[in-house]
Amino acid sequence: MRSVSGQGTIWSFAVYHRAYDDAFADALPYVVALVELDEGPRLIGAVIDTPNAEVAIGRQVKAVPRELEPGQYAVYFRVAL
């Protein structure tokens, strides 16, 4: 196992206007992006704390882990300033 910086680039994204799970209904519309980390792996996650109109292919992002419930985490991304 090796550590990664959590920094990467948006390769593709989609704006969701329908919640496919009730847990995301309050977040509509929200962006889900395919991000290539600087170290190579690609991850999919929601983009947070960024207006949807500012999300674009090629934008630099930083991974932000969030605990969903005790011991269960999800990776989100925030556009790097």
N, C-alpha and C positions, 0 to 999 in steps of 0.2 A: 504494500500500500504506500502511496506517496501523497504528500500534501499538494494542494493547488491554491493559487492566489484568490480564486473566485472572480477574477476580472476576465472579461471576454467581450465578444462582438456579436450583435444581433445578426443572424443569418436570414431569418424569416420570422414573420409574426402574423397573428390573426386577431381581430377585434371580435370578441364574443358579445352578442346581443341577446343570447338566450342562456340561461343557467342550466347546465346539464346535471347539476347537483344543487339542492336547496341551500347548501352552505355558501354558495357563491351568488345567490340571488340579490343580495344587498350591494354587491360590487358592480353590477351591470352598468354600462358596458365595461368590459375589462380586456386587457391585452395578454395574450399568451405568446411567448417568443421561443424560438429555437436559438440558443446561444452557444457559440463555440468559445470555450474557455481558452485563455492564452496558452495553456499547456496542451491543448488539443482535443480533449473530450467535448462532446456536445450534450447539452442538457435542455430540457423544456421546462419552463416555469412562467408564472405570471409576472408582469412588470408592474411594480407598485410605486406610489409616490411620484408619478410622472403623468402629466396630461396625455391622453391617448394620441393626440395630434403631434406630440413631440417624439413618439416612438417611430424609429425608422431603421431600415436595414443599414448596417454599418455603424450604428451608434454603439459607443462603448458602455458597458454595464458592469455592475458589481453584484455578486451573489449576496443575498441576505437570508440566512436561515431563520425560520420562525417555528416555534414550538406550537403544534396544533393541539396536543394534549400531552400529558406527562410521558416523556420518552419518545414521542412521535414528532418528527420534524418534516418540513417541506422547504424547498429552496425557491425563493422569489428573487427577482432582479430589480435593481434600481439603476436608472440611467446615471452614468458618471458625469459629474460636472467638470 
